[in-house]
Structures are given as structure tokens and as C-alpha cells.
Amino acid sequence: MNIIETPIKDLVIIEPKVWADERGYFFESYNQQLFKNLGIDADFVQDNQSFSHKNALRGLHAQATPYAQGKLVRVIQGRVLDVAVDIRKKSPTYGQHFSIELSGENKKMFYVPPGFLHGFVTLEDQTIFSYKCTALYHKNAEVGVIWNDEDLGINWGIDANDALISPKDAVLPKFSEIESPF
Ligand SMILES: Cc1cn([C@H]2C[C@H](O)[C@@H](COP(=O)(O)OP(=O)(O)O[C@H]3O[C@H](C)C(=O)[C@H](O)[C@H]3O)O2)c(=O)[nH]c1=O
């Protein structure tokens, strides 16, 4: 298992060791001791899974302190562009984002610590997205920013007219309109 740092501190990519043979493949998608050895000393308490059609765009979401969530995200089937935005007020990369393509094919995982907005857009039909969270869901603690915020300048790689957005996400505020809870 390899861990790859990104230009944003604490935001890391994990490449699991994949065992392939004539039957298919096997890999450990999570191993607490191995992750702690790699510096990800997080206790996960909730697993989530979503299924999406192509061009579904979920985000940008976070949960405010004290319910802030770290997320270990991966794609079981299909392909996404995954995006994390640093909104830790004291961070030198505040307001900056990092994007990565996650797929059933590349089997890459992405650890998004507490203090980040998170979202993804699906690049293939029948995409299954799975992630572990370090805090339970608290609906009333949800915070979000509109996906196409001009200040964040995220290139989602799809035509905005094709994006499938939930009614909730379609009315999220601009980045300049929120006070980061981190
Ligand atoms: C997140 C969540 C949702 N729900 C229920 C509440 C909603 O009625 C329904 C759909 O939720 P939502 O539309 O917020 O699902 P997503 O748009 O995929 O939200 C996720 O999208 C981005 C990518 C994230 O990083 C977050 O984990 C999460 O906000 O599931 C639950 O019961 N538990 C949960 O933990």
C-alpha cells in the first residue's frame, strides 16, 4: 500500500496493494493498523455507499464541528472526478482544492480529513461510490457550497448543462457567503 501526498497538507491518496490472479483481484480496502502506520490515525464509525448515473454531481458538502467528518473515499465500480476543498481557516491552502480521478479500474482511495468540503461528479454510468466516515451523520450540522462557485474555480470536466444536481445542492450558498466552521 502506497500513500501519496498532495499539495494540500493532510489530504492524501492511497494506492492499495492489489492481488490479481486468474479469478480476478483482491485488496484490503481498509486496515486500521496499516493506515495508522501510514499516518492516517482515524477511527471510522460509519460507511456510506451511493449509486449514480453519469454526470451526477454530489457536493460540495461537509459537517460542521463537532460533527466534522474525515472521509476515506473510493469507487467500487465506474469512475468519478473527486474534489476536496480546504476550508480550514488557518490553513495556508485555505480555499484551494485538489481533484483526483477515482475508479473501479484504478482502485485508488482518497483520504479527505475533517475541515474540507467534499464532492464528486460521475464520469460513467452505474458508478458505485463507497466511503468511510470518522463521525456519524448529523443532518443539522451539514454545511455546503454551490458546486460551480466562481471563487473556488473547480473544473468538473463536464458540461454544466449535463450535471445532475439535487434540489438541495442547487441552492447551496457561494463560498464567499459562508463562514467556515473549521
Ligand atoms: C450523507 C447522508 C445522507 N443521508 C440521507 C439523507 C438524505 O435524505 C439522503 C440523501 O442524502 P444526500 O442527498 O445528502 O446524499 P449526497 O448528495 O450523496 O451527500 C453526500 O455527498 C457528498 C459527496 C459527501 O461527501 C457527503 O458524504 C454527503 O453529503 O440520504 C443519511 O441518512 N446519512 C448520511 O450520512
PDBQT file of the ligand as one rigid body, heavy atoms in Angstrom, charges set to zero:
ROOT
HETATM    1  C1  LIG A 201     -24.961  11.905   3.823  1.00  0.00    +0.000 C 
HETATM    2  C2  LIG A 201     -26.116  11.131   4.418  1.00  0.00    +0.000 A 
HETATM    3  C3  LIG A 201     -27.390  11.226   3.893  1.00  0.00    +0.000 A 
HETATM    4  N1  LIG A 201     -28.402  10.507   4.449  1.00  0.00    +0.000 N 
HETATM    5  C4  LIG A 201     -29.738  10.596   3.853  1.00  0.00    +0.000 C 
HETATM    6  C5  LIG A 201     -30.330  11.992   3.910  1.00  0.00    +0.000 C 
HETATM    7  C6  LIG A 201     -30.856  12.275   2.551  1.00  0.00    +0.000 C 
HETATM    8  O1  LIG A 201     -32.262  12.337   2.533  1.00  0.00    +0.000 OA
HETATM    9  C7  LIG A 201     -30.382  11.130   1.658  1.00  0.00    +0.000 C 
HETATM   10  C8  LIG A 201     -29.536  11.614   0.510  1.00  0.00    +0.000 C 
HETATM   11  O2  LIG A 201     -28.552  12.458   1.088  1.00  0.00    +0.000 OA
HETATM   12  P1  LIG A 201     -27.739  13.453   0.194  1.00  0.00    +0.000 P 
HETATM   13  O3  LIG A 201     -28.578  13.924  -0.958  1.00  0.00    +0.000 OA
HETATM   14  O4  LIG A 201     -27.126  14.475   1.100  1.00  0.00    +0.000 OA
HETATM   15  O5  LIG A 201     -26.586  12.485  -0.392  1.00  0.00    +0.000 OA
HETATM   16  P2  LIG A 201     -25.273  13.005  -1.128  1.00  0.00    +0.000 P 
HETATM   17  O6  LIG A 201     -25.571  14.169  -2.009  1.00  0.00    +0.000 OA
HETATM   18  O7  LIG A 201     -24.644  11.813  -1.743  1.00  0.00    +0.000 OA
HETATM   19  O8  LIG A 201     -24.389  13.517   0.074  1.00  0.00    +0.000 OA
HETATM   20  C9  LIG A 201     -23.024  13.159   0.221  1.00  0.00    +0.000 C 
HETATM   21  O9  LIG A 201     -22.349  13.809  -0.792  1.00  0.00    +0.000 OA
HETATM   22  C10 LIG A 201     -21.005  14.170  -0.613  1.00  0.00    +0.000 C 
HETATM   23  C11 LIG A 201     -20.199  13.580  -1.735  1.00  0.00    +0.000 C 
HETATM   24  C12 LIG A 201     -20.388  13.895   0.681  1.00  0.00    +0.000 C 
HETATM   25  O10 LIG A 201     -19.168  13.930   0.820  1.00  0.00    +0.000 OA
HETATM   26  C13 LIG A 201     -21.223  13.654   1.857  1.00  0.00    +0.000 C 
HETATM   27  O11 LIG A 201     -20.798  12.464   2.472  1.00  0.00    +0.000 OA
HETATM   28  C14 LIG A 201     -22.662  13.571   1.620  1.00  0.00    +0.000 C 
HETATM   29  O12 LIG A 201     -23.171  14.861   1.882  1.00  0.00    +0.000 OA
HETATM   30  O13 LIG A 201     -29.613  10.259   2.479  1.00  0.00    +0.000 OA
HETATM   31  C15 LIG A 201     -28.219   9.675   5.536  1.00  0.00    +0.000 A 
HETATM   32  O14 LIG A 201     -29.164   9.040   6.028  1.00  0.00    +0.000 OA
HETATM   33  N2  LIG A 201     -26.952   9.581   6.069  1.00  0.00    +0.000 N 
HETATM   34  C16 LIG A 201     -25.906  10.271   5.558  1.00  0.00    +0.000 A 
HETATM   35  O15 LIG A 201     -24.761  10.146   6.074  1.00  0.00    +0.000 OA
ENDROOT
TORSDOF 0
